[in-house]
Amino acid sequence: MANLAPAIGGWFIDRSQQQLFEVVAIDERSGTIEIQYVDGEVDEFDTESWRLMTVDSAAPPEDWSAAYEMSNEDLGDGFLATTVYDPLNMLEAEVFEGIDEF
């Protein structure tokens, strides 16, 4: 029985199937949990099925990006990669003539 609550981005292992997966979406309205296995296959469970599963939390696999078909260029340089794709970094400051903010 699954005593662990699913969390988006959380990695789990299904002990009965011996398959590692990540929770990618939770729809509370419809009561479904969408997961993606390491090989890229996507599956969906209702909350009752989740409770009946024998899952444990797990560490992400070493090459977790394989399922998303991401290259090393897409990932960037580790720490910097988390800020590169931040939409706020795309904003440009507005410039007003005659106003000095410093």
Secondary structure, DSSP 8 states (H G I E B T S, - for coil): ---S---TT-EEEETTTTEEEEEEEEETTTTEEEEEETTS-EEEEEHHHHHHS-EEE----TTGGGGGT--HHHH-SGGGHHHHT-GGGG------TT----
